[in-house]
Amino acid sequence: QVQLVQSKGGPVQAGDSLTLSCAATVTTSGRTFSDYVIGWFRQTPGKEREFVAAIDWNAELINYTVDVEGRFTISRDNLKNTAYLHMHDLRPEDTAVYYCAADRWWRPNGASTYSYWGQGTQVTVSS
């Protein structure tokens, strides 16, 4: 089992930066945070959860959706059991609830492939 606890978001202005964190507690015997792929997704009302970014176990593979590439950076600190989503040049269309997720295997883009989810963080970007 993996418990993921996300940081708070909040209202920001267009052009601002915001970093979300995702702290993991791994309770599966013999497993550590570095055994899990981390993904970030976002969701707006009435829409499906949308892939944002993913990072593999040792940060060797990283994927972004085209909408955020060049503005968002995903990272992880395996010693701190924490993953991050650094968001820059935020736009109103980035407004969503953001979720981090974890899974053992690298299948980065599909929400259904992740086994564990954080509680979600509301990010609201005003123009």
C-alpha positions, 0 to 999 in steps of 0.5 A: 500500500502507498498513501499519498498526501498532497500539499495545498494549492490555492488561488494564483494569478496568471503568470504565477508559479506554484509547486505541488508536493506529494508525500508518500508513505509506503507500507508494503513490506520490502518496498520503498518510494523508489519502487513506484512511478509517480504521475500527476493528473488534473480534473475539471468538473464534468471532464475525465481526469487528464494526464499532466506528467509522469516520472519513473522510479529514478527520474530517468524517464519523464513524460509531459502532456503537450499543454504543460511542456516547457511550463511544468516540471515534475521531479522526485526526491527518493530520500524524502519520499516526495514528488513535486510538480513545479508549475510556472507561467500558470494560465486560467486553463490550468485551473483544476483539481490536481492529483498525484498517483503512484504505481509499480509500473511505467505506463505513464499516461493512463489514469486507470493504470495507477493504483494509488492516489492522493487526495487532490489539490485545487489550483485556481488561476485567475486572469 
